[in-house]
Amino acid sequence: ALNKNESVLRARAIVAFHSGSYRELYHILENHKFTKESHGKLQALWLEAHYQEAEKLRGRPLGPVDKYRVRKKFPLPRTIWDGEQKTHCFKERTRHLLREWYLQDPYPNPSKKRELAQATGLTPTQVGNWFKNRRQRDRAAAAKNSPASLSSKAATSAISITSSDSECDI
């Protein structure tokens, strides 16, 4: 009976989405527990409905940052999400290699990026983004530990690689 009920609820959610009845869609998704098999499709409906509402409000298409903000503002309900954080992490060996290269040169040229991409199994874009993110994290850590914000003891210490060099995007 649960599956039959679930397929009816899923159908109602899809109809609500396509007719622009987002409140009805949210109500269905927030108040009924769905099986794991339905989560992907229903999560897509939830997010797309929120994106479309935000686009209408802003009067322009959403960029990646806008979509990120929408996802943060309207997290998936537990009825269509198992609570597991979806992460995109690189393997330890890959991160080690990237860190080694970063210590030698935090600004690799395109050919070095291609070489690193080949060695790690990443794309040159992923390698470039990793370096860009790492430089940004180091700048943020350096600013946080700058003499203006800490005692003179900190002013004499060298910038170190932070422990917050997580290579995961959540």
Secondary structure, 3 states (H helix, E strand, C coil): CHHHHHHHHHHHHHHHHHCCCHHHHHHHHHHCCCCHHHHHHHHHHHHHHHHHHHHHHHCCCCCHHHHHHHHHHCCCCHHHCCCCCCCECCCHHHHHHHHHHHHHCCCCCHHHHHHHHHHHCCCHHHHHHHHHHHHHHHHHHHHHCCCCCCCHHHHCCCCCCCCCCCCCEC
